[in-house]
Amino acid sequence: MFPLRISGLCCQPNGRTVLDGLDLELSGEGISVILGANGSGKTLLLRLLAGLLPADGGTIRWGGAARPDGRLAMVFQQPMMLRLSVHANVEFALHPQALSAAERNARTNHVLARVGLAHRTGDCARLLSGGERQRLALARAWAMRPRLLLLDEPTASLDPSATEAVERIIREIRTDGAKVLMSTHNLGQATRLADDVVFLADGRVQEHESAQRFFARPQSAAARAFMQGELPWRIAFEH
């Protein structure tokens, strides 16, 4: 799947250009964090990579191939839970894989223990708290042993304690060998998790640097303004 090479990627949902010739290359290691103002295309880029939307132009190459090898998972800001138990929500995701029932059960129990939900295994998933749901969504993705994990602002609606738990799990998934590509609007979170930063503005990648270098000295004016909380709103009035 790697290197992941994106060339000239364009997307115009509802006729509005959001991604306009985006170029990006990612290795198969570490946590890459996507930053950018609201509407810059962070979520859209993740959905395009997940195959949930078609691009209007450009190419995505997965280690030279036109498609990923299947070892890809995505966790959304508000994950959907099946009307089943916590255990069944994870095990269901494993059915497409060539695993026996015993293997699915063992892998499910293992990841639920890793995310701190072993004691909730028989409970209905829809009765979990927001933080528990997000941990379950991560367990569901982790059980698939993805080579690439896409995360769309996974802690946007969580309190600090739940956020800390989710960040710990993300680090463990990275340590297990998955490449993580995640969007966030939380600069503190980005500094804690990112190995490298992808900054989007005007439909393109304005910067792709190591996290240390990016946060020490962003090169583009858009990135500096974003870091300082000074991005202007441009409103056109009709005359």
C-alpha angles and dihedrals in degrees: 000000000000145000089039107209122192116187129185093339113186130181129174110182111193089357094298116122110232103154113037114182098327117188123192139153123197131187123220096252139080135003117304114195122204114214131182144119122288108287094023092120104258096135092037092056091051092049091050091052090048090054093242093123134030120241120234092218145347132053139272116203122191108204088322095315126109093230136037117254092247098262093115130115135178132204118198132213089250105028120205117237125204117234088254139094123291089253094049092050090061098038092051090062090058097057095093089058123085096252132133120239089255091052092049091050094048094047091047093051091047096054093042088056090048092055095043098251102110089110091056097048096119097040123104108265092222091063093062123108120253093262092047091050091054091049089050091050089052091048090052091053094041092053089061089060093226123200088209124031117193116201123189108202091311096186101036095118100031132105120241095266093051090044091054091052092050092048090052090053092048090054091049092050089051090049089052088062106267122133108230123208112181140168123217140162091205110100092190090056091048091054091049098048112022125103088177135006129224110198118198127199134149091011096300143081105269095179138009110181141140110281092244093054095041096052093042095052122356109202104208124073090229092055093047091050091048091051091051094046091241103120107145124232110228111206121181115209122203116237 
